[in-house]
Structures are given as C-alpha cells and as structure tokens.
C-alpha cells in the first residue's frame, strides 16, 4: 500500500510540473517543489508564479491582436495614396 501512495504522489507532482512548464520556475522547478514540499504547495506555486514572457513583453501563449491599417497607409491600386 505505501508503494502505491508514493507512485500516486510522484504522478501528481508530475502533473503539477506539466501545469507549470510555461511559468517562471518551469517544469523541473514546480516538479521538485511539489515533490519536496507537498503537491498542494506546488499547485499554489503554479497559480502564484507569472507566465514566461516573450521578448515583446507579451505572455508566451498570447495571440497577436489584429490592428487595422491607418487611413494614410492605404495605397490605391495605381500605387498612389488614396487621400491625395
């Protein structure tokens, strides 16, 4: 019975590591924190840490936002600006 509890504990710590893979501590940080402390504290760390950010200071999994062109940037078919 104790072997089963150890296996379940390691499996829960692995899931917490997977949940924290895109966070500041990463997979291994969250995995070992939940293994050494408790899975509950590891889960709290996942919720409390910030997501990893790109070079543009956006969250890694945030999608790009469509921005329409400005009116002066629109060019007609003939190659001249539309508002001349």
Protein Blocks (a to p, Z undefined) as FASTA:
>chain_A
ZZmmmmmmmmmmmmmmmmmmmgmnommlmmmmmmmmmmklmmmmmmmpccdddfkopafk
lccddddddfklpccfkopafkZZ
